[in-house]
């Protein structure tokens, strides 16, 4: 061995380097992974602030309700449970219509009119979720720029998150939280009109259907059933050169409604011309809603409808829970993967695959 080797000057020599945590030296190098502590909040503070009208705490509570994380869901449900006795004092209005009819424009003008009159208005705007990415633009709040700045207004955009019916699966809970926060009017905007949008009827007191001029063409884009559920039909954008045609369309809708079953007992569905741009007819819409509330409360239909809606909500939540529990099983996921392969290779029929999934069939 040469002298240079003894002095560690060989090219094969590796210096010891600087000792640090990332080299695995010392106790600090061993990282201990501890279980994440469950989320905790000051419930009394949240409840107090929500009741005092804090939009920040209301928004956070809604986020807890809509969350898919168990800890957050539990907090949201606890808040709702403690606030339940302060709910039920608002007018719940559902608003639907074909895309392009101007739902957001109507809601902004209508909501601002009510806010200026001293009412507190909450808007639950539902945006469609992408079937590919699951994302949503949630642009309704930007489209209602003027209303969103009003101190008496609260706008909450939410995605459908794959839920049919044009609303979020937690829209009912969100609505109750808004009522507990003291909002007098809750406006629920659906993503559009179609066969599945009728679910909003089962969570509101008054159902508004917005339509465009030309009743004949409009009817091609909607089902008869949605008209039978409407408590009022609004022919929108009744201004400028379109005003005359809008009045004609109103007359056509009145004739159509004459042959349809009424949406609500003791109520005749009106057809009204409205211009959100020129603020024409908005006050008449509100007068009809207040008259509807008065009549329905006198006939006890108001209270009975809400009780029936609560029962339907209970049943729908059972279905949601069964769905979640079914697909949460790892064993069932493995079975589904095997069955999917068999179906893809045409080894068994889809009906057989479903039967196998719910039984102990040897095909698995």
Buried (B, 14 or more C-beta within 10 A) or exposed (E): EEEEEEEEEEEEEEEEEEEEEEEEEEEEEEEEEEEEEEEEBEEEEBBEBBBEBBBEBBBBBBBBBBBEEEBBBBBBEBBBEBBEEBBEEBBBBBBBBBEEBBBBBBBBBBBBBBBEEEBBBBBBBBBBBEEEEEEBEBEBBEBBEEBBEBEBBBBBBBBBBEBEBBBBBBBBBBBBBBBBBBBBBBBBBBBBBBEBBBBBBBBBBBBBBBBBBBBEEBBEBBBEEBBBBBBBBBBBBBBEEBBEBBBBBBEBBBEBBEEEEEBBEEBEBBBBBBBBBBBBBBEBBBEBBEEBBEBBEEBEBBEEBBEEBEEBBEEBEEEEEEEEEEEEEEEBEEBBEBBEEBBEEEEBEEEBBEEBBEEEBEBB
